């Protein structure tokens, strides 16, 4: 396909179309990732864009299409590798469809989450993916009422009827606790957040159910509910596990808690699994390098991020309508040496 020459000043989509020997609508479809363009036309258009450094007028396009091509992603801890994987999955999937992510980190603070939601709403964002604190369901409902697509990920508020991507936290915690029971441990502890997050509540429920089904009870002293900061978590764990009256094994509620737990046990000179066995919730690559390697519940975080964007795009295209069934991923218990009961 022969291309016409154009300059680089004040380039419009019509200029790109003429130079590529095609129509403005074909250029638009290429820019938005639409597959309904022949390979020959697509390559011609991409060649012109590369030569002219053409950039679409996003403001004009958003006024015409009522779409900004931006998706907001609100998470609560960007330093957590689990959320990093979610972000990567969401970003990859969004990019494939011509969307860009605006990332917000709330640091587990409901007021920051509220401010972020308001900012995204006021910017007329196309959609919001959020790991909700549970405190801001009302404004998220207002966003949906205003036509902004919303998807919940990792956590969910039952007050909102919108697509949700979560792990089966109850079943995963049940399996992790049962594994410790099967190893012969009868006194098993759980460390979770005191914030009452739905995902952590479900993990606590799974832990307690596994004990109950085995004829055991959760010792109140063995359930430690901690604050968010690593330093505070470590201090609370150290205070609880410094006594000889401690559990034989423990399920750590997420990877941030696990890291604080490992630091506390090191400071107390307690050996894993000799003095206390450990199962982590969330699997990190570094866990395989520890001595001993840590048993962990692995979550498909990258795939969860991708699916969240797919659900949001389905809303934007009108292909998905309420009521919505949650997408529930299973966890995978990866057994390593940290949870093995040592025999004398």
N, C-alpha and C positions, 0 to 999 in steps of 0.2 A: 504494500500500500504506500503510494507516494505521499510524502508529507510536505506541506508548504512552510516557508520560513516565516517566523514572526520574531519580533524583538522581545525584550524582557521587561519593558515598562508598561504598567497598567494592563496586565494580561487578564483577560476575562475567560470564563468557561467557554464562551463562544469562540474566542481566539484559539483555544486549545482544540476545540472540536474541528474548526476549519483546517488547522495545521495537520491534524491527524486524519482528516478526510472522513469524519464521522459526525454524529449529532451531539449536541450538548447533553441530551438525556443519557447517551452512552457514557460520556465522561463522568456524569453524576453517578451512574451505577458503579463505575470503576472506583471512584473516590469513596463510596459507601460500602464497598466490599460485596456488592451484588454480583452473583454468579452468572446472571443472564446477559453476558457479553461474550462474544467469540474470542478465542485466544488471540487471533490476528488483530482484532480491533483493540483488545486490552493492551497488547504489547505496543501498538502504535501510540495509544494514548499515554502509556507510561513513559515512552521514549520522549514524547513532547514535553511532558511534565518535568522529566529529568533535565532536559536541555534548557527549559525556560524558567525553572525554579518556581513554577506556578503554585500558588497557594489559594485554596478556596476562600471566599468571603463568608466566614462562618456566621457573622451577624446577619447578612442578607439571607443566607440559607435557613437560619433558624426562624427568621420572620416569615419566610415562605412556607416552610415545612412544619413550623411549630416544634422543631426538634433542635436541641443544642449539640447532640452527639456526645454528651458527657454523662457519665454515671458516677454518682457519689458512692464511696465505700467507707463506711464508718466502723472502725474496729477499736478495741479497747487497750491493746498493748502491742505496738509495732515491734518491740524488742523480743516478743515471743515468737520463736521460729514457726510455731503452728500457724499464727496469723500471717507471718511472712509467706508461707506456702499458699495460704488462701489468696493473698494479694496477687501472687504470681499467677495462679490459675485464673483468677478473675481478669487480670490485665491481659493475659494471652488471649482469652476468649473474647474479651471486649475489642481488642485490636483487630482480631479476625473479621469483625463485623463493622469496622470503621468507627468504633467508639473509643473514647479515652476515659480513664479513671481520674477522679479527684479523691485523694485519700485523706481521711481524717483520723486522728488518734485521740481517744478520750481519756486514756490513762485511768479507766474505771471510774470516771467522775461523771455523774448524771448531768450536772450543770454544763459541762463541756459538750456532752452529747447533745443536749438541748440546743446549745448555741450552734453547733455544727449542722443540725437538722434545719434550723431556721435559716442559716446562711445558704444551704443548698436549695431549700425551697424558694428563697427570694431570688436566687440565680436562675430559676426556672429549669432546674436540672431535669433530665429525662426520667431518671430513676434513682433510687437509693437502695443500696444493699447495706444492711446494718446487723451487727452483733449486739442486740439491744440490752441495755441495763435493766429494762423493765419499768423504768420510772417515767418514760416519755411516750407511752403508747398513744396518748391523746393527740399529740402533734403529728405523730406518724399517721394516725387515722385521718387527720386534716389534710396531710399531703396526698393520701390516696383519694380523698374526696375531691381534691383539686386536680386530679388526673395524673399525679406523679406515681409511677410504679414503685412498689416497695417489696423487697425480699428480705426475709430474716435468715441469718446464717449463724451456725454454732449454737446460738441461744434463741429462744422464741418467747414472745408474749402471747398467751392464749387469748388475749383481748383483741388481737388483730387477725382478720381473715385475709391473709396474703400468703404467697408462696413461702415455704420454709425449707431450709437445707440444714439438717442436723445429724448428729451421730445418735445411734441407739445407746445412750449413756447408761441407762438402766441395765441393759443386757451386758454391756462391756464391763461395767463395774461388778456385776454378778459373776461373770466368768473369771475376772481377776481374783475376786475374793474366794471363789470356789477352788481355784487353782491352789491358793495358799492353804485352804482347808484340806485339800487332797494331799498336800505335802505333809500334813500332820500337825499343822499349827492350829491351836484352839483359841488363842487369845490374839485377835487381829485388830489393829487400829486403823483409823481413817483420818486423813488430814484434808480438810476442805476450806473453802472461804466462808466467812461469816455473813457475806452479803446476801445470801439467799438466791443466788442465780439459779435459773431453772435447770441448766445443765449440771451444776454441782449438786443441786437437790436430787436430781435423778441418779447421780452417781452414789450419793449417800443412801438412797433407797435401794439400789441394787446391792450395795455392800451389806446393808442390814438384812435384806431378803435372803441372801446367800447364807448368812450366819443362822438365820431363823430356820431355814430349810434343813440345815445340818444339825439342828438341835442346840445351837449356841446362841449366845446373847452378845450384843454390843455393849461392852463395858463403857459407861459414861466417861470415865477418865481416859479411855483410849481414843475417843473422838475429839480431835483438836480442830477448832474452827478459828482460822487465822485472818489477819488483815492482809492488805494487798502488797505492801512493800516487802522486798526480800529480807531486809534487815529485821523487820518486825516479825516476819514468819520464822526466821532462824532463831530469834530470841524466844518466841513462844514454844517452839519445838524443843529447844535446849532445856527450857524450864521443865517441860513435861517429861522428857526422856532421860533426864539426868538421874532420876530415881531408879533403884533396882526394880521397883514395881512398875514395869513398863510392858507393853505388848511384845509378843514374840515376833510379830510381823506387822507390816503397815502398808496400806495402799495410799499413795500420794495422789491428791486430786488433780494435779496438772503438772506440766514440766517446770513452771516457776516454783511451785511448792517442792517438787523433787529436788531442785538445785539447792534450795534452802535447807531441805532435810539432809542432803549429803554433807553440806557444810557443818550443820549442827552435829551430826553423828561423828564427823572427823574431829571436831573440837572436843567431843565427849570421849574420844578414843574408843568408840564402839565399832566393831567389825561387822561387815555385811558378808554373808548371812549368819555368821556365827552368833553374834549378839542380837541381831534383829534382821529379819528378811524384809526385802523391799520390792514392791511392784510400783512402777510409775505409770501415770496416765499421760499419754503423749509419748511418742518414741522419737528421740533425737539421735542423729548419727553418732554423736560423741558417746552415747550410752554403750555402744559396742566396744569402745576403747577403754572403758573403766575397768578397774580390777576390784571386784568381779564385774563383768558386763551386767547391765540392768535388764530385768524383765520389764516389759512395757506394753501398754495398750497403744497400738498404732492407729492413727486416724488418717483417712485419705484426704488430707487438707487441700492439696492442689486440685483434685477432682471436685471437691466441694465448692471451691471458688469458681471453677468453670461452670458447674451446673447452676450456681446462683445467677450468673450472668445469663445463661440460656433461659432460665425461668423469667428473668426480667425482660429479656428481648421478646419472649413469647407474649408477655403482657402488652408490650409496646406495639406489637404487630396485630394484636387482637386475637391471637390464636389461643390464648389462655383466659379463661373466665372463672369467677368464683362459683361455687366454693372450691378451695384449693386443698389438695391432699399433700401433706408434708413429704419431702424426699428424705428418707431415713437411710443413712449409710451404716453398715455394721463396722464395729471395731475389730481389730485383729490382735489377739494376745500373742506377743512374741516372747517365748519363754527362754530365759538365760539364767546364769548362775546365781543372781542375787536373790532369787526366790526359792532356791533348792534347800531343803532341810538337810543339814549335815548329820551324818550318823557317826557315832563314836566307834 
